[in-house]
Amino acid sequence: MFEDKTCEILPSDLRVYIETHSLFTYPDLTIFCEPLKMFKNRTDTATNPVVIIEVLSKSTQDHDRGSKFKLYRDLPSLKEYILISFTGVLMGKYKKQADNKWIINGNSRLIIRQKKALQ
């Protein structure tokens, strides 16, 4: 899906605005593969994420899997919603299909590799 695109990963200090709910939210990580569309020309609020990643904790996991995901699904640009446990286990990867239905793949190990610095 993202092979031929230049995408940008932005941290949690960028808000996402969900227009259908008049709601601002701060995802843990957000990926944009198109030029950022900013809410009312603000520099801190975007409206077109392609991927949202949330890191789950015991206190947030029910909200992130439930009501927050229901809100995110109303973002027309969103293609994937990824949930990661604070232990590094991929808990769920929701993917939007062509018919706008979401499917889940999950509970696989997430492998995080750090790039070695060039010497």
N, C-alpha and C positions, 0 to 999 in steps of 0.2 A: 504494500500500500504506500510506503514512503520511500521506495527505492530511488525514484527519479526526482525527489524533491529535496530542497534545502530546508531543513527544519531548525528551529531555535527552541532550546529548553530554557524556561524561565522559572526562577524560584518563587517561593510563597509570598514575597512582598508585592507581587503583581496580583491585583484583584481581578476576578472574572465577574462580569455582570450578566445575569440571566434575565433577559427582557420580559419573558412571559410571566415571571414571578416578581418583577421589580426587586431582585435580590442581588446583593453583592456577596461574594464568597472568596476565600483565600485557599485555593488548592495547594498541596505541598509542592508539587511540580506541575508545570503546564507546558505542553509542546504546541508550537504554532508552525505550520508549514506554508502559510500564506502570509502576506504582509499583515501586521497587526492592525486590527480594527479597534480603535479606541472609543470608549464610551464618552460621548459629548466632548471629544478632543482632550480628554484628560490623559495624563501621562502614566497614571497608576492603575488604570482599569481597562481591560480588553474584553472583547465580546466573541472572539472566534477561535477558541482553542480546538485543536484536533484530538489531542490526548490529554487527559487529566490523570494524574497519579496521586493517590493518597496513601500515606503511611499510617497503618492502623495501630491503635493502642487499645488496651482493654476498655478505656473510657470512651473511645470514639468509634469503635468498630461497628456497633449496631447502627449508629447514625450514618456513618459513611456507606454502609451496605444498603441501607434502607432509604430514609427520607432524602438524604443528600443525593444519592444516585437518581432518585425519581426527579429531582430538580435538574440535575445535570443533563438528563435525557432530553430536556427541552431546548438544549443548545443545538441549533441546526448544524453547526460545524463539527460537533463532537463525533468522533469515529471510534474511540476506545477509552475505556475507563479501567484503570489498573489499580488494584488494591494490594499493598505489600505490608506484611506483618513487620513489626519492629524487630523481629528475630531474623529477618531476611528471607522469609518464605513468601513466595507469591501466593496470595490468598484468592485472587480472582482477577481474571482479565475478561472484561465485557467488551464485545465487539458488535458494532452496528452493522446490520446486513442491508442489502439493497432495498429490501421491503420495509426498512426502518425498525425491524425487530432486533432485539439484542440477544446474543448468545453468550454463554459463559464458558470459559476454560479456566481451570484453576487447580490449586493445591499442588503445584509442581515447585521444585526448588528454584529459587532465583539465584543465578550465578552472577556475582558482581566482580568484575575484573578492573583493576586499576592500571592505567597506562603507566609504563615505566618512563621516567624522565630520560631524555636523550643526553648522552654524555659526550 
